[in-house]
Amino acid sequence: QVQLVESGGGLVQPGGSLRLSCAASGTIFSRSNMGWYRQAPGKQRELVAVISTGGVTNYADSVKGRFTISRDNPKNTVYLQMNALKPEDTAVYYCHLFSEDSWGRGTQVTVSP
């Protein structure tokens, strides 16, 4: 059974940084593309960043140049480094494993003075 557990969220001031982690178990992690999504109150869930099995990355325009997705296959973990955070980045951030369409429970990120 696939399990994805996100961590690293919290409260940060505008301009600050956070690093999210998503640990996977119960799957062959290295064989799946991985993604980070977010959902703000009253809005639809949106794609933030994806990373392929080969390490190719893609980002939403709103986070390009500020966020970096990476993966560590031996640790079965995907990361999202978030810099220069803005209040509009406030959301619940979810990890997604594409090969089995699995989701974590999410981690809250709040950007506020």
PASEBA-1860 file (N, C-alpha, C; in nm, 3 decimals):
! residues 113
1> QVQLVESG> 0.084/-0.119/0.000/0.000/0.000/0.000/0.088/0.124/0.000 ~ 0.058/0.215/-0.094/0.137/0.336/-0.107/0.103/0.433/0.006 ~ 0.207/0.492/0.061/0.188/0.596/0.161/0.282/0.711/0.129 ~ 0.227/0.833/0.129/0.305/0.954/0.109/0.284/1.043/0.231 ~ 0.393/1.087/0.290/0.386/1.170/0.410/0.464/1.298/0.388 ~ 0.390/1.410/0.387/0.453/1.540/0.370/0.494/1.599/0.506 ~ 0.597/1.681/0.502/0.640/1.752/0.623/0.712/1.879/0.581 ~ 0.733/1.968/0.679/0.810/2.088/0.653/0.729/2.216/0.640
9> GGLVQPGG> 0.598/2.205/0.644/0.518/2.325/0.635/0.525/2.408/0.763 ~ 0.464/2.526/0.757/0.463/2.611/0.875/0.428/2.753/0.841 ~ 0.452/2.841/0.938/0.427/2.984/0.923/0.558/3.054/0.895 ~ 0.560/3.136/0.792/0.682/3.208/0.755/0.644/3.348/0.709 ~ 0.733/3.442/0.728/0.709/3.579/0.684/0.734/3.592/0.534 ~ 0.670/3.688/0.471/0.699/3.714/0.328/0.848/3.731/0.305 ~ 0.896/3.671/0.197/1.038/3.673/0.166/1.116/3.559/0.226 ~ 1.053/3.484/0.313/1.120/3.373/0.379/1.123/3.246/0.294
17> SLRLSCAA> 1.176/3.140/0.355/1.194/3.013/0.285/1.141/2.897/0.369 ~ 1.100/2.794/0.300/1.063/2.667/0.362/1.106/2.555/0.269 ~ 1.131/2.440/0.327/1.162/2.321/0.248/1.064/2.211/0.287 ~ 0.983/2.170/0.188/0.889/2.062/0.210/0.953/1.929/0.170 ~ 0.916/1.826/0.242/0.961/1.691/0.210/0.839/1.600/0.196 ~ 0.854/1.499/0.112/0.749/1.397/0.097/0.818/1.262/0.090 ~ 0.793/1.181/0.192/0.853/1.048/0.199/0.752/0.945/0.150 ~ 0.796/0.861/0.059/0.709/0.759/0.001/0.746/0.620/0.052
25> SGTIFSRS> 0.646/0.537/0.067/0.667/0.397/0.102/0.564/0.312/0.031 ~ 0.595/0.183/0.019/0.501/0.090/-0.042/0.496/0.098/-0.194 ~ 0.600/0.157/-0.255/0.601/0.170/-0.399/0.745/0.176/-0.448 ~ 0.762/0.154/-0.578/0.895/0.170/-0.636/0.908/0.316/-0.676 ~ 0.954/0.395/-0.584/0.955/0.541/-0.596/1.028/0.587/-0.722 ~ 1.140/0.525/-0.751/1.225/0.573/-0.860/1.158/0.559/-0.996 ~ 1.054/0.482/-1.006/0.988/0.459/-1.135/0.872/0.553/-1.162 ~ 0.851/0.649/-1.072/0.735/0.737/-1.089/0.775/0.883/-1.097
33> NMGWYRQA> 0.707/0.956/-1.187/0.713/1.101/-1.180/0.646/1.145/-1.051 ~ 0.695/1.257/-0.998/0.642/1.309/-0.872/0.603/1.454/-0.890 ~ 0.505/1.496/-0.811/0.462/1.634/-0.821/0.423/1.692/-0.687 ~ 0.428/1.824/-0.682/0.373/1.900/-0.570/0.256/1.984/-0.622 ~ 0.146/1.978/-0.551/0.029/2.058/-0.580/-0.002/2.142/-0.457 ~ -0.088/2.241/-0.475/-0.134/2.319/-0.360/-0.279/2.359/-0.380 ~ -0.344/2.380/-0.267/-0.483/2.422/-0.269/-0.503/2.529/-0.163 ~ -0.541/2.646/-0.209/-0.571/2.757/-0.118/-0.720/2.755/-0.086
41> PGKQRELV> -0.761/2.815/0.024/-0.903/2.817/0.061/-0.989/2.874/-0.050 ~ -1.094/2.802/-0.086/-1.187/2.849/-0.187/-1.138/2.836/-0.330 ~ -1.022/2.773/-0.348/-0.966/2.759/-0.483/-0.946/2.612/-0.517 ~ -0.931/2.585/-0.645/-0.904/2.449/-0.690/-0.757/2.413/-0.664 ~ -0.734/2.283/-0.651/-0.598/2.236/-0.637/-0.523/2.265/-0.767 ~ -0.400/2.313/-0.756/-0.321/2.347/-0.874/-0.184/2.284/-0.868 ~ -0.131/2.255/-0.986/0.002/2.198/-0.995/0.107/2.306/-0.968 ~ 0.204/2.273/-0.885/0.312/2.365/-0.852/0.439/2.326/-0.927
49> AVISTGGV> 0.476/2.200/-0.916/0.601/2.154/-0.978/0.595/2.004/-0.998 ~ 0.666/1.957/-1.100/0.677/1.815/-1.125/0.823/1.781/-1.154 ~ 0.857/1.656/-1.125/0.990/1.606/-1.158/0.975/1.465/-1.213 ~ 1.038/1.441/-1.325/1.028/1.311/-1.389/1.123/1.210/-1.323 ~ 1.111/1.086/-1.367/1.201/0.983/-1.316/1.346/1.017/-1.350 ~ 1.365/1.088/-1.459/1.500/1.125/-1.502/1.548/1.259/-1.449 ~ 1.466/1.322/-1.367/1.507/1.448/-1.306/1.470/1.573/-1.383 ~ 1.391/1.558/-1.489/1.345/1.676/-1.563/1.235/1.744/-1.482
57> TNYADSVK> 1.244/1.876/-1.471/1.150/1.950/-1.387/1.065/2.048/-1.468 ~ 0.950/2.080/-1.412/0.862/2.179/-1.473/0.789/2.250/-1.360 ~ 0.760/2.379/-1.381/0.702/2.460/-1.275/0.585/2.543/-1.325 ~ 0.494/2.572/-1.234/0.391/2.671/-1.263/0.459/2.807/-1.279 ~ 0.402/2.889/-1.366/0.461/3.020/-1.391/0.472/3.102/-1.262 ~ 0.377/3.083/-1.172/0.372/3.165/-1.050/0.488/3.135/-0.954 ~ 0.556/3.022/-0.973/0.663/2.987/-0.879/0.799/2.975/-0.946 ~ 0.804/2.991/-1.077/0.931/2.980/-1.148/1.034/3.078/-1.093
65> GRFTISRD> 1.154/3.028/-1.072/1.260/3.112/-1.020/1.261/3.123/-0.868 ~ 1.156/3.073/-0.802/1.148/3.081/-0.657/1.148/2.943/-0.591 ~ 1.084/2.847/-0.657/1.071/2.712/-0.602/1.159/2.616/-0.681 ~ 1.208/2.513/-0.612/1.288/2.409/-0.676/1.243/2.273/-0.626 ~ 1.207/2.186/-0.720/1.170/2.050/-0.686/1.291/1.960/-0.710 ~ 1.309/1.863/-0.622/1.419/1.769/-0.637/1.377/1.635/-0.578 ~ 1.454/1.533/-0.606/1.421/1.400/-0.554/1.548/1.327/-0.514 ~ 1.533/1.241/-0.414/1.641/1.156/-0.368/1.587/1.013/-0.372
73> NPKNTVYL> 1.617/0.942/-0.478/1.558/0.809/-0.496/1.600/0.710/-0.387 ~ 1.726/0.706/-0.346/1.761/0.611/-0.237/1.682/0.637/-0.108 ~ 1.641/0.762/-0.087/1.564/0.795/0.033/1.414/0.795/0.007 ~ 1.373/0.764/-0.117/1.230/0.763/-0.151/1.163/0.896/-0.113 ~ 1.229/1.005/-0.140/1.181/1.135/-0.095/1.189/1.238/-0.207 ~ 1.086/1.322/-0.213/1.085/1.436/-0.304/1.077/1.562/-0.219 ~ 1.143/1.667/-0.265/1.151/1.791/-0.189/1.095/1.907/-0.271 ~ 1.054/2.010/-0.200/1.019/2.136/-0.263/1.083/2.248/-0.181
81> QMNALKPE> 1.186/2.307/-0.238/1.251/2.422/-0.175/1.177/2.547/-0.221 ~ 1.126/2.623/-0.125/1.048/2.742/-0.156/1.117/2.864/-0.100 ~ 1.157/2.953/-0.189/1.223/3.077/-0.149/1.139/3.197/-0.188 ~ 1.172/3.310/-0.132/1.102/3.435/-0.164/0.951/3.417/-0.156 ~ 0.906/3.358/-0.049/0.765/3.326/-0.035/0.679/3.451/-0.028 ~ 0.559/3.439/-0.084/0.463/3.548/-0.089/0.335/3.506/-0.017 ~ 0.256/3.602/0.028/0.128/3.565/0.092/0.041/3.478/0.002 ~ 0.047/3.498/-0.128/-0.034/3.418/-0.220/0.014/3.274/-0.234
89> DTAVYYCH> 0.127/3.241/-0.175/0.172/3.102/-0.171/0.106/3.024/-0.058 ~ 0.030/3.092/0.025/-0.038/3.026/0.136/-0.137/2.923/0.083 ~ -0.122/2.800/0.130/-0.206/2.690/0.081/-0.168/2.562/0.157 ~ -0.247/2.460/0.135/-0.207/2.325/0.175/-0.133/2.264/0.056 ~ -0.015/2.213/0.081/0.069/2.156/-0.024/0.064/2.003/-0.017 ~ 0.040/1.943/-0.133/0.022/1.799/-0.142/0.128/1.738/-0.234 ~ 0.172/1.622/-0.195/0.264/1.542/-0.275/0.182/1.443/-0.358 ~ 0.225/1.420/-0.482/0.152/1.329/-0.570/0.247/1.234/-0.639
97> LFSEDSWG> 0.213/1.107/-0.635/0.289/1.003/-0.703/0.208/0.961/-0.825 ~ 0.257/0.996/-0.942/0.177/0.982/-1.064/0.150/0.836/-1.101 ~ 0.246/0.749/-1.082/0.231/0.612/-1.133/0.113/0.541/-1.071 ~ 0.078/0.575/-0.947/-0.033/0.508/-0.880/-0.140/0.609/-0.839 ~ -0.130/0.731/-0.889/-0.228/0.835/-0.858/-0.253/0.843/-0.708 ~ -0.145/0.849/-0.632/-0.156/0.854/-0.487/-0.123/0.995/-0.437 ~ -0.188/1.030/-0.326/-0.172/1.164/-0.267/-0.138/1.152/-0.119 ~ -0.060/1.248/-0.073/-0.040/1.261/0.070/-0.155/1.339/0.131
105> RGTQVTVS> -0.147/1.359/0.263/-0.254/1.430/0.333/-0.233/1.580/0.331 ~ -0.115/1.623/0.293/-0.090/1.765/0.281/-0.020/1.826/0.401 ~ 0.045/1.939/0.377/0.109/2.015/0.483/0.078/2.163/0.460 ~ 0.042/2.231/0.568/-0.002/2.370/0.556/0.119/2.464/0.549 ~ 0.114/2.553/0.452/0.212/2.661/0.441/0.137/2.793/0.451 ~ 0.178/2.875/0.547/0.115/3.005/0.566/0.223/3.112/0.560 ~ 0.202/3.207/0.469/0.297/3.318/0.453/0.227/3.445/0.499 ~ 0.274/3.499/0.609/0.207/3.614/0.669/0.306/3.693/0.753
113> P> 0.288/3.828/0.756/0.379/3.910/0.840/0.366/3.873/0.988
END
